[in-house]
Amino acid sequence: PAELIEGALAAGPDWRALAQEVRRRKFGPEPPENWSEKARQARFLQYRGFSADHIRSAVSADFDPDSRT
């Protein structure tokens, strides 16, 4: 029972990575330059159904440089 639950959760999508991928596809690899651009990108992701935590992760300025493609 507990193993099944953990397995199902582990098999689910990585929502943070998906939010970052969607943001990069729409806005490019660079993080938002100012607050208004950050808000615009956050609204876009919110409209797509991502949670506030996932959006915050996707539009934060501290991206891992190796993850930019």
C-alpha positions as CSV (number, residue, x, y, z in Angstrom):
1,P,0.0,0.0,0.0
2,A,2.6,2.6,1.0
3,E,4.9,1.4,-1.8
4,L,2.1,1.8,-4.3
5,I,1.4,5.3,-3.2
6,E,5.1,6.3,-3.3
7,G,5.5,4.6,-6.7
8,A,2.5,6.5,-8.1
9,L,3.7,9.8,-6.9
10,A,7.2,9.2,-8.2
11,A,5.8,8.3,-11.6
12,G,3.9,11.5,-11.9
13,P,5.1,14.5,-13.9
14,D,7.7,17.0,-12.4
15,W,5.4,20.0,-12.4
16,R,8.3,22.5,-11.6
17,A,10.3,21.2,-14.6
18,L,7.2,21.4,-16.8
19,A,6.5,25.0,-15.7
20,Q,10.1,26.0,-16.5
21,E,9.9,24.3,-19.9
22,V,6.7,26.0,-20.8
23,R,8.1,29.4,-19.7
24,R,11.3,28.9,-21.7
25,R,9.4,27.9,-24.8
26,K,7.2,31.0,-24.6
27,F,9.7,33.6,-23.3
28,G,13.2,32.2,-23.9
29,P,15.9,31.0,-21.6
30,E,16.7,34.2,-19.8
31,P,14.9,35.0,-16.5
32,P,12.5,38.0,-16.4
33,E,14.4,41.3,-16.2
34,N,11.9,43.2,-14.0
35,W,8.9,42.8,-11.9
36,S,6.3,43.6,-14.6
37,E,7.8,40.9,-16.9
38,K,7.9,38.5,-14.0
39,A,4.2,39.2,-13.4
40,R,3.4,38.7,-17.1
41,Q,5.1,35.4,-17.2
42,A,3.5,34.3,-13.9
43,R,0.0,35.2,-15.3
44,F,0.8,33.1,-18.4
45,L,1.7,30.1,-16.3
46,Q,-1.2,30.6,-14.0
47,Y,-3.6,30.6,-17.0
48,R,-2.0,27.3,-18.0
49,G,-3.0,25.8,-14.7
50,F,0.3,25.7,-12.8
51,S,0.3,26.2,-9.0
52,A,1.9,29.2,-7.3
53,D,4.9,27.2,-6.1
54,H,5.6,25.9,-9.6
55,I,5.2,29.4,-11.1
56,R,7.5,30.9,-8.5
57,S,10.1,28.2,-9.3
58,A,9.8,28.8,-13.0
59,V,10.1,32.6,-13.0
60,S,12.7,32.9,-10.2
61,A,16.0,34.6,-11.2
62,D,18.2,31.9,-9.8
63,F,18.1,29.4,-12.6
64,D,20.6,26.7,-12.8
65,P,22.9,27.8,-15.6
66,D,23.3,24.2,-16.8
67,S,19.6,23.9,-17.3
68,R,19.4,26.7,-19.9
69,T,19.1,25.4,-23.4
